[in-house]
Structures are given as structure tokens and as C-alpha cells.
Amino acid sequence: MKIDTNIPVPEARNNKGISAALRSLKKGQSVFILGKTAQDMGGFIDHCGLSGKVTRRTIDGGCRIWRIR
């Protein structure tokens, strides 16, 4: 193992816009998130408290999430 010095920390991921969009969805509406898969979004949906209220599919290079309840 090698110890390094002065390696910059990468920028933190920012999902604040995604969580706000998901929470604002009304029944029948959907949102497309480019570059994410349905699997990527699973835990995030649970974190937002929307488990069982939305469904998601990986399509066309991203993930579409529909509000179903």
C-alpha cells in the first residue's frame, strides 16, 4: 500500500434537484433522469420516502420515474 499526499477530494454528488423533483410529482406525472439507471435510483427513492408510490424503468440512457399513488 502506498500513502499519497495532496490528492484533491472530488466534488460531492448533488441530488438535491432530483429529490425535490421526485417529491413534487403528482399521480400520473413522470420525470426523466439522464445517466442514471432504475437500479441506481432504488435506494434514493427509499431515502426520499417514496417507496411504493413510484415506479421506475431504465430507458433511453436514463431512468424514468412515474408517480403511481
C-alpha positions, 0 to 999 in steps of 0.5 A, a space after each residue: 500500500 502506498 500513502 499519497 499526499 495532496 490528492 484533491 477530494 472530488 466534488 460531492 454528488 448533488 441530488 438535491 434537484 432530483 429529490 425535490 423533483 421526485 417529491 413534487 410529482 403528482 399521480 400520473 406525472 413522470 420525470 426523466 433522469 439522464 445517466 442514471 439507471 432504475 437500479 441506481 435510483 432504488 435506494 434514493 427513492 427509499 431515502 426520499 420516502 417514496 417507496 411504493 408510490 413510484 415506479 421506475 424503468 431504465 430507458 433511453 440512457 436514463 431512468 424514468 420515474 412515474 408517480 403511481 399513488 
